[in-house]
Amino acid sequence: MKKTDWSLLPTIMEMVDRLELRLTDQGCRDNMITEGLWLKLFPDGSGVLFEEYSPAREDDSQEKRLLQCVMDRKNDELAEFDSLEELHGELVLLTMRVG
């Protein structure tokens, strides 16, 4: 079994933080509002990056958006990876994507 090189983790966490800020600042897009990102890591360096979101529309009231945020949260897989190097590459692609 290949030993995991955890030295990429600080860079990865910084990239996840920047991506999360960008996604949460976008507001309503594709009838959803991003609430945050979840990173699930396993000891072998594999894992999944999830986006947590609530369904919403541009014309929803603030009260309706808050209720949806609490009651209707969903998860969507942004990236599944087998190593930290692969996650790093996926994050580079995700941060380069516009919109």
N, CA, C and O atoms as CSV, one atom per row, in Angstrom:
chain,resi,resn,atom,element,x,y,z
A,1,MET,N,N,0.836,-1.174,0.000
A,1,MET,CA,C,0.000,0.000,0.000
A,1,MET,C,C,0.888,1.247,0.000
A,1,MET,O,O,1.851,1.332,0.762
A,2,LYS,N,N,0.554,2.212,-0.863
A,2,LYS,CA,C,1.324,3.445,-0.990
A,2,LYS,C,C,1.067,4.358,0.212
A,2,LYS,O,O,-0.075,4.557,0.627
A,3,LYS,N,N,2.154,4.908,0.760
A,3,LYS,CA,C,2.036,5.814,1.902
A,3,LYS,C,C,1.515,7.171,1.423
A,3,LYS,O,O,1.958,7.683,0.395
A,4,THR,N,N,0.575,7.749,2.171
A,4,THR,CA,C,-0.025,9.029,1.809
A,4,THR,C,C,0.893,10.175,2.202
A,4,THR,O,O,1.390,10.234,3.327
A,5,ASP,N,N,1.108,11.084,1.256
A,5,ASP,CA,C,1.884,12.295,1.506
A,5,ASP,C,C,0.912,13.408,1.900
A,5,ASP,O,O,0.206,13.962,1.057
A,6,TRP,N,N,0.890,13.723,3.192
A,6,TRP,CA,C,-0.064,14.705,3.710
A,6,TRP,C,C,0.434,16.143,3.590
A,6,TRP,O,O,-0.239,17.059,4.061
A,7,SER,N,N,1.590,16.364,2.972
A,7,SER,CA,C,2.145,17.708,2.886
A,7,SER,C,C,1.296,18.645,2.004
A,7,SER,O,O,1.410,19.866,2.117
A,8,LEU,N,N,0.460,18.089,1.142
A,8,LEU,CA,C,-0.419,18.905,0.291
A,8,LEU,C,C,-1.642,19.425,1.032
A,8,LEU,O,O,-2.334,20.315,0.538
A,9,LEU,N,N,-1.914,18.877,2.213
A,9,LEU,CA,C,-3.158,19.205,2.910
A,9,LEU,C,C,-3.336,20.698,3.207
A,9,LEU,O,O,-4.433,21.210,2.987
A,10,PRO,N,N,-2.320,21.427,3.695
A,10,PRO,CA,C,-2.538,22.869,3.924
A,10,PRO,C,C,-2.924,23.631,2.654
A,10,PRO,O,O,-3.792,24.502,2.694
A,11,THR,N,N,-2.291,23.311,1.544
A,11,THR,CA,C,-2.624,23.954,0.267
A,11,THR,C,C,-4.041,23.594,-0.155
A,11,THR,O,O,-4.793,24.452,-0.617
A,12,ILE,N,N,-4.403,22.332,0.005
A,12,ILE,CA,C,-5.750,21.867,-0.360
A,12,ILE,C,C,-6.804,22.583,0.474
A,12,ILE,O,O,-7.826,23.015,-0.059
A,13,MET,N,N,-6.566,22.713,1.775
A,13,MET,CA,C,-7.555,23.364,2.635
A,13,MET,C,C,-7.720,24.838,2.259
A,13,MET,O,O,-8.830,25.368,2.311
A,14,GLU,N,N,-6.649,25.485,1.889
A,14,GLU,CA,C,-6.727,26.878,1.443
A,14,GLU,C,C,-7.522,26.983,0.146
A,14,GLU,O,O,-8.314,27.910,-0.024
A,15,MET,N,N,-7.317,26.042,-0.764
A,15,MET,CA,C,-8.054,26.045,-2.032
A,15,MET,C,C,-9.538,25.766,-1.805
A,15,MET,O,O,-10.390,26.386,-2.442
A,16,VAL,N,N,-9.852,24.830,-0.896
A,16,VAL,CA,C,-11.248,24.530,-0.575
A,16,VAL,C,C,-11.912,25.770,0.025
A,16,VAL,O,O,-13.056,26.086,-0.301
A,17,ASP,N,N,-11.188,26.471,0.902
A,17,ASP,CA,C,-11.718,27.677,1.522
A,17,ASP,C,C,-12.019,28.746,0.471
A,17,ASP,O,O,-13.079,29.370,0.514
A,18,ARG,N,N,-11.098,28.964,-0.472
A,18,ARG,CA,C,-11.316,29.953,-1.532
A,18,ARG,C,C,-12.494,29.570,-2.421
A,18,ARG,O,O,-13.306,30.419,-2.789
A,19,LEU,N,N,-12.583,28.280,-2.765
A,19,LEU,CA,C,-13.703,27.806,-3.596
A,19,LEU,C,C,-15.023,27.977,-2.863
A,19,LEU,O,O,-16.015,28.400,-3.457
A,20,GLU,N,N,-15.041,27.650,-1.569
A,20,GLU,CA,C,-16.267,27.798,-0.778
A,20,GLU,C,C,-16.712,29.263,-0.734
A,20,GLU,O,O,-17.895,29.558,-0.897
A,21,LEU,N,N,-15.772,30.173,-0.515
A,21,LEU,CA,C,-16.113,31.600,-0.502
A,21,LEU,C,C,-16.685,32.043,-1.842
A,21,LEU,O,O,-17.661,32.792,-1.886
A,22,ARG,N,N,-16.087,31.591,-2.919
A,22,ARG,CA,C,-16.576,31.970,-4.248
A,22,ARG,C,C,-17.985,31.437,-4.487
A,22,ARG,O,O,-18.842,32.157,-4.997
A,23,LEU,N,N,-18.227,30.182,-4.121
A,23,LEU,CA,C,-19.539,29.579,-4.353
A,23,LEU,C,C,-20.614,30.188,-3.463
A,23,LEU,O,O,-21.736,30.411,-3.919
A,24,THR,N,N,-20.292,30.462,-2.201
A,24,THR,CA,C,-21.298,31.040,-1.304
A,24,THR,C,C,-21.586,32.497,-1.653
A,24,THR,O,O,-22.698,32.972,-1.426
A,25,ASP,N,N,-20.606,33.212,-2.201
A,25,ASP,CA,C,-20.808,34.619,-2.584
A,25,ASP,C,C,-21.609,34.772,-3.870
A,25,ASP,O,O,-22.089,35.867,-4.162
A,26,GLN,N,N,-21.765,33.706,-4.642
A,26,GLN,CA,C,-22.484,33.821,-5.916
A,26,GLN,C,C,-23.982,34.034,-5.721
A,26,GLN,O,O,-24.674,34.470,-6.642
A,27,GLY,N,N,-24.479,33.731,-4.540
A,27,GLY,CA,C,-25.921,33.865,-4.323
A,27,GLY,C,C,-26.658,32.762,-5.054
A,27,GLY,O,O,-26.173,31.634,-5.137
A,28,CYS,N,N,-27.822,33.079,-5.582
A,28,CYS,CA,C,-28.665,32.091,-6.240
A,28,CYS,C,C,-28.144,31.796,-7.638
A,28,CYS,O,O,-28.004,32.702,-8.459
A,29,ARG,N,N,-27.856,30.525,-7.907
A,29,ARG,CA,C,-27.458,30.108,-9.251
A,29,ARG,C,C,-28.052,28.736,-9.521
A,29,ARG,O,O,-28.006,27.857,-8.661
A,30,ASP,N,N,-28.602,28.553,-10.695
A,30,ASP,CA,C,-29.242,27.286,-11.072
A,30,ASP,C,C,-30.261,26.840,-10.024
A,30,ASP,O,O,-30.347,25.657,-9.696
A,31,ASN,N,N,-31.035,27.801,-9.501
A,31,ASN,CA,C,-32.071,27.531,-8.497
A,31,ASN,C,C,-31.526,26.877,-7.231
A,31,ASN,O,O,-32.190,26.035,-6.625
A,32,MET,N,N,-30.325,27.263,-6.837
A,32,MET,CA,C,-29.767,26.762,-5.592
A,32,MET,C,C,-28.838,27.801,-4.987
A,32,MET,O,O,-28.284,28.643,-5.694
A,33,ILE,N,N,-28.676,27.733,-3.683
A,33,ILE,CA,C,-27.741,28.590,-2.968
A,33,ILE,C,C,-26.779,27.683,-2.202
A,33,ILE,O,O,-27.205,26.849,-1.403
A,34,THR,N,N,-25.480,27.851,-2.452
A,34,THR,CA,C,-24.476,27.044,-1.768
A,34,THR,C,C,-24.327,27.526,-0.335
A,34,THR,O,O,-24.131,28.715,-0.080
A,35,GLU,N,N,-24.423,26.576,0.603
A,35,GLU,CA,C,-24.284,26.886,2.025
A,35,GLU,C,C,-22.864,26.629,2.511
A,35,GLU,O,O,-22.410,27.268,3.460
A,36,GLY,N,N,-22.159,25.701,1.871
A,36,GLY,CA,C,-20.794,25.385,2.290
A,36,GLY,C,C,-20.285,24.132,1.604
A,36,GLY,O,O,-21.020,23.481,0.861
A,37,LEU,N,N,-19.032,23.795,1.851
A,37,LEU,CA,C,-18.401,22.593,1.295
A,37,LEU,C,C,-17.991,21.665,2.430
A,37,LEU,O,O,-17.637,22.117,3.519
A,38,TRP,N,N,-18.043,20.371,2.165
A,38,TRP,CA,C,-17.602,19.339,3.109
A,38,TRP,C,C,-16.522,18.516,2.442
A,38,TRP,O,O,-16.669,18.100,1.292
A,39,LEU,N,N,-15.443,18.283,3.156
A,39,LEU,CA,C,-14.362,17.443,2.653
A,39,LEU,C,C,-14.291,16.198,3.521
A,39,LEU,O,O,-14.022,16.278,4.719
A,40,LYS,N,N,-14.534,15.046,2.906
A,40,LYS,CA,C,-14.480,13.757,3.604
A,40,LYS,C,C,-13.190,13.059,3.189
A,40,LYS,O,O,-13.035,12.664,2.034
A,41,LEU,N,N,-12.260,12.909,4.141
A,41,LEU,CA,C,-10.963,12.290,3.872
A,41,LEU,C,C,-10.841,10.958,4.592
A,41,LEU,O,O,-11.304,10.799,5.722
A,42,PHE,N,N,-10.215,10.011,3.923
A,42,PHE,CA,C,-9.927,8.712,4.515
A,42,PHE,C,C,-8.425,8.582,4.759
A,42,PHE,O,O,-7.648,9.300,4.131
A,43,PRO,N,N,-7.993,7.690,5.652
A,43,PRO,CA,C,-6.565,7.571,5.984
A,43,PRO,C,C,-5.653,7.284,4.787
A,43,PRO,O,O,-4.465,7.604,4.833
A,44,ASP,N,N,-6.184,6.690,3.728
A,44,ASP,CA,C,-5.349,6.404,2.556
A,44,ASP,C,C,-5.223,7.596,1.606
A,44,ASP,O,O,-4.585,7.480,0.559
A,45,GLY,N,N,-5.832,8.761,1.959
A,45,GLY,CA,C,-5.740,9.957,1.132
A,45,GLY,C,C,-6.873,10.098,0.131
A,45,GLY,O,O,-6.931,11.092,-0.593
A,46,SER,N,N,-7.769,9.131,0.074
A,46,SER,CA,C,-8.918,9.226,-0.825
A,46,SER,C,C,-10.056,9.950,-0.108
A,46,SER,O,O,-9.981,10.211,1.093
A,47,GLY,N,N,-11.098,10.265,-0.851
A,47,GLY,CA,C,-12.245,10.911,-0.237
A,47,GLY,C,C,-13.182,11.536,-1.244
A,47,GLY,O,O,-13.143,11.227,-2.435
A,48,VAL,N,N,-14.035,12.429,-0.738
A,48,VAL,CA,C,-15.053,13.081,-1.555
A,48,VAL,C,C,-15.194,14.527,-1.080
A,48,VAL,O,O,-15.144,14.805,0.118
A,49,LEU,N,N,-15.370,15.442,-2.034
A,49,LEU,CA,C,-15.668,16.841,-1.734
A,49,LEU,C,C,-17.133,17.071,-2.082
A,49,LEU,O,O,-17.545,16.880,-3.226
A,50,PHE,N,N,-17.919,17.485,-1.082
A,50,PHE,CA,C,-19.349,17.712,-1.258
A,50,PHE,C,C,-19.668,19.190,-1.191
A,50,PHE,O,O,-19.021,19.954,-0.474
A,51,GLU,N,N,-20.681,19.578,-1.954
A,51,GLU,CA,C,-21.253,20.921,-1.860
A,51,GLU,C,C,-22.597,20.790,-1.163
A,51,GLU,O,O,-23.445,20.008,-1.593
A,52,GLU,N,N,-22.799,21.546,-0.090
A,52,GLU,CA,C,-24.087,21.554,0.594
A,52,GLU,C,C,-24.860,22.767,0.100
A,52,GLU,O,O,-24.337,23.882,0.096
A,53,TYR,N,N,-26.102,22.552,-0.316
A,53,TYR,CA,C,-26.878,23.644,-0.896
A,53,TYR,C,C,-28.342,23.559,-0.497
A,53,TYR,O,O,-28.806,22.533,0.001
A,54,SER,N,N,-29.056,24.643,-0.719
A,54,SER,CA,C,-30.498,24.717,-0.503
A,54,SER,C,C,-31.136,25.181,-1.796
A,54,SER,O,O,-30.601,26.066,-2.463
A,55,PRO,N,N,-32.278,24.597,-2.165
A,55,PRO,CA,C,-32.968,25.073,-3.363
A,55,PRO,C,C,-33.503,26.482,-3.133
A,55,PRO,O,O,-33.994,26.788,-2.046
A,56,ALA,N,N,-33.412,27.331,-4.135
A,56,ALA,CA,C,-33.894,28.711,-4.009
A,56,ALA,C,C,-34.070,29.317,-5.387
A,56,ALA,O,O,-33.542,28.819,-6.381
A,57,ARG,N,N,-34.829,30.410,-5.422
A,57,ARG,CA,C,-34.981,31.181,-6.642
A,57,ARG,C,C,-34.618,32.619,-6.330
A,57,ARG,O,O,-34.646,33.038,-5.173
A,58,GLU,N,N,-34.278,33.373,-7.364
A,58,GLU,CA,C,-33.901,34.782,-7.185
A,58,GLU,C,C,-34.991,35.573,-6.467
A,58,GLU,O,O,-34.690,36.435,-5.642
A,59,ASP,N,N,-36.255,35.284,-6.778
A,59,ASP,CA,C,-37.343,36.088,-6.219
A,59,ASP,C,C,-37.865,35.573,-4.880
A,59,ASP,O,O,-38.855,36.105,-4.377
A,60,ASP,N,N,-37.237,34.558,-4.284
A,60,ASP,CA,C,-37.646,34.076,-2.962
A,60,ASP,C,C,-37.366,35.151,-1.913
A,60,ASP,O,O,-36.358,35.855,-1.980
A,61,SER,N,N,-38.264,35.264,-0.957
A,61,SER,CA,C,-38.055,36.218,0.133
A,61,SER,C,C,-36.919,35.723,1.033
A,61,SER,O,O,-36.563,34.544,1.009
A,62,GLN,N,N,-36.362,36.631,1.818
A,62,GLN,CA,C,-35.282,36.272,2.748
A,62,GLN,C,C,-35.777,35.217,3.737
A,62,GLN,O,O,-35.037,34.292,4.074
A,63,GLU,N,N,-37.016,35.346,4.202
A,63,GLU,CA,C,-37.590,34.380,5.147
A,63,GLU,C,C,-37.668,32.992,4.510
A,63,GLU,O,O,-37.321,31.996,5.144
A,64,LYS,N,N,-38.120,32.926,3.261
A,64,LYS,CA,C,-38.225,31.635,2.571
A,64,LYS,C,C,-36.840,31.011,2.368
A,64,LYS,O,O,-36.671,29.801,2.519
A,65,ARG,N,N,-35.855,31.842,2.027
A,65,ARG,CA,C,-34.494,31.332,1.840
A,65,ARG,C,C,-33.934,30.760,3.138
A,65,ARG,O,O,-33.286,29.713,3.131
A,66,LEU,N,N,-34.186,31.453,4.262
A,66,LEU,CA,C,-33.703,30.959,5.551
A,66,LEU,C,C,-34.375,29.639,5.919
A,66,LEU,O,O,-33.716,28.727,6.419
A,67,LEU,N,N,-35.681,29.532,5.676
A,67,LEU,CA,C,-36.385,28.273,5.945
A,67,LEU,C,C,-35.841,27.143,5.083
A,67,LEU,O,O,-35.641,26.032,5.574
A,68,GLN,N,N,-35.599,27.415,3.800
A,68,GLN,CA,C,-35.047,26.393,2.917
A,68,GLN,C,C,-33.650,25.994,3.355
A,68,GLN,O,O,-33.277,24.823,3.279
A,69,CYS,N,N,-32.876,26.971,3.816
A,69,CYS,CA,C,-31.515,26.699,4.285
A,69,CYS,C,C,-31.541,25.707,5.444
A,69,CYS,O,O,-30.702,24.809,5.514
A,70,VAL,N,N,-32.502,25.869,6.352
A,70,VAL,CA,C,-32.593,24.997,7.525
A,70,VAL,C,C,-33.264,23.674,7.192
A,70,VAL,O,O,-32.816,22.623,7.651
A,71,MET,N,N,-34.332,23.710,6.401
A,71,MET,CA,C,-35.179,22.525,6.212
A,71,MET,C,C,-34.838,21.684,4.983
A,71,MET,O,O,-35.100,20.481,4.982
A,72,ASP,N,N,-34.268,22.272,3.951
A,72,ASP,CA,C,-34.129,21.569,2.674
A,72,ASP,C,C,-32.693,21.423,2.204
A,72,ASP,O,O,-32.444,21.431,0.999
A,73,ARG,N,N,-31.753,21.291,3.110
A,73,ARG,CA,C,-30.348,21.166,2.701
A,73,ARG,C,C,-30.119,19.841,1.976
A,73,ARG,O,O,-30.650,18.797,2.355
A,74,LYS,N,N,-29.309,19.921,0.920
A,74,LYS,CA,C,-28.962,18.740,0.130
A,74,LYS,C,C,-27.454,18.742,-0.096
A,74,LYS,O,O,-26.800,19.777,0.026
A,75,ASN,N,N,-26.911,17.578,-0.424
A,75,ASN,CA,C,-25.487,17.458,-0.733
A,75,ASN,C,C,-25.320,17.027,-2.178
A,75,ASN,O,O,-26.105,16.236,-2.701
A,76,ASP,N,N,-24.300,17.551,-2.805
A,76,ASP,CA,C,-23.965,17.172,-4.174
A,76,ASP,C,C,-22.461,16.946,-4.231
A,76,ASP,O,O,-21.685,17.749,-3.714
A,77,GLU,N,N,-22.060,15.861,-4.855
A,77,GLU,CA,C,-20.645,15.522,-4.956
A,77,GLU,C,C,-19.971,16.408,-5.996
A,77,GLU,O,O,-20.361,16.417,-7.163
A,78,LEU,N,N,-18.946,17.162,-5.559
A,78,LEU,CA,C,-18.173,17.978,-6.496
A,78,LEU,C,C,-16.997,17.204,-7.069
A,78,LEU,O,O,-16.675,17.340,-8.250
A,79,ALA,N,N,-16.351,16.385,-6.230
A,79,ALA,CA,C,-15.176,15.636,-6.684
A,79,ALA,C,C,-14.980,14.405,-5.810
A,79,ALA,O,O,-15.078,14.473,-4.585
A,80,GLU,N,N,-14.706,13.294,-6.454
A,80,GLU,CA,C,-14.304,12.064,-5.760
A,80,GLU,C,C,-12.859,11.808,-6.164
A,80,GLU,O,O,-12.512,11.928,-7.339
A,81,PHE,N,N,-12.016,11.455,-5.197
A,81,PHE,CA,C,-10.594,11.338,-5.491
A,81,PHE,C,C,-9.987,10.137,-4.768
A,81,PHE,O,O,-10.483,9.692,-3.733
A,82,ASP,N,N,-8.889,9.622,-5.350
A,82,ASP,CA,C,-8.174,8.479,-4.790
A,82,ASP,C,C,-6.903,8.875,-4.061
A,82,ASP,O,O,-6.318,8.063,-3.345
A,83,SER,N,N,-6.465,10.136,-4.239
A,83,SER,CA,C,-5.247,10.605,-3.573
A,83,SER,C,C,-5.339,12.115,-3.392
A,83,SER,O,O,-6.154,12.780,-4.032
A,84,LEU,N,N,-4.499,12.644,-2.520
A,84,LEU,CA,C,-4.472,14.089,-2.323
A,84,LEU,C,C,-3.987,14.810,-3.569
A,84,LEU,O,O,-4.408,15.935,-3.840
A,85,GLU,N,N,-3.105,14.173,-4.328
A,85,GLU,CA,C,-2.637,14.769,-5.577
A,85,GLU,C,C,-3.792,14.918,-6.563
A,85,GLU,O,O,-3.905,15.930,-7.256
A,86,GLU,N,N,-4.645,13.901,-6.617
A,86,GLU,CA,C,-5.813,13.951,-7.500
A,86,GLU,C,C,-6.789,15.037,-7.043
A,86,GLU,O,O,-7.348,15.752,-7.874
A,87,LEU,N,N,-6.998,15.165,-5.732
A,87,LEU,CA,C,-7.863,16.219,-5.210
A,87,LEU,C,C,-7.294,17.592,-5.555
A,87,LEU,O,O,-8.040,18.491,-5.943
A,88,HIS,N,N,-6.005,17.758,-5.421
A,88,HIS,CA,C,-5.364,19.027,-5.758
A,88,HIS,C,C,-5.651,19.387,-7.218
A,88,HIS,O,O,-5.999,20.529,-7.518
A,89,GLY,N,N,-5.508,18.434,-8.111
A,89,GLY,CA,C,-5.803,18.666,-9.528
A,89,GLY,C,C,-7.262,19.032,-9.759
A,89,GLY,O,O,-7.562,19.925,-10.551
A,90,GLU,N,N,-8.179,18.341,-9.065
A,90,GLU,CA,C,-9.614,18.637,-9.193
A,90,GLU,C,C,-9.919,20.051,-8.704
A,90,GLU,O,O,-10.714,20.767,-9.312
A,91,LEU,N,N,-9.278,20.449,-7.595
A,91,LEU,CA,C,-9.503,21.799,-7.062
A,91,LEU,C,C,-8.989,22.871,-8.014
A,91,LEU,O,O,-9.608,23.926,-8.159
A,92,VAL,N,N,-7.868,22.605,-8.656
A,92,VAL,CA,C,-7.357,23.547,-9.656
A,92,VAL,C,C,-8.398,23.710,-10.768
A,92,VAL,O,O,-8.683,24.834,-11.183
A,93,LEU,N,N,-8.961,22.617,-11.248
A,93,LEU,CA,C,-9.986,22.693,-12.298
A,93,LEU,C,C,-11.239,23.419,-11.809
A,93,LEU,O,O,-11.798,24.242,-12.535
A,94,LEU,N,N,-11.686,23.120,-10.579
A,94,LEU,CA,C,-12.884,23.749,-10.053
A,94,LEU,C,C,-12.699,25.249,-9.837
A,94,LEU,O,O,-13.629,26.022,-10.066
A,95,THR,N,N,-11.525,25.666,-9.404
A,95,THR,CA,C,-11.303,27.098,-9.172
A,95,THR,C,C,-11.105,27.855,-10.478
A,95,THR,O,O,-11.312,29.067,-10.522
A,96,MET,N,N,-10.710,27.167,-11.534
A,96,MET,CA,C,-10.536,27.811,-12.849
A,96,MET,C,C,-11.874,27.963,-13.565
A,96,MET,O,O,-12.013,28.828,-14.430
A,97,ARG,N,N,-12.863,27.135,-13.216
A,97,ARG,CA,C,-14.167,27.146,-13.893
A,97,ARG,C,C,-14.891,28.443,-13.591
A,97,ARG,O,O,-14.907,28.898,-12.447
A,98,VAL,N,N,-15.484,29.035,-14.602
A,98,VAL,CA,C,-16.236,30.272,-14.440
A,98,VAL,C,C,-17.705,29.935,-14.301
A,98,VAL,O,O,-18.227,29.108,-15.047
A,99,GLY,N,N,-18.383,30.576,-13.341
A,99,GLY,CA,C,-19.828,30.380,-13.159
A,99,GLY,C,C,-20.195,29.226,-12.306
A,99,GLY,O,O,-21.379,28.971,-12.088
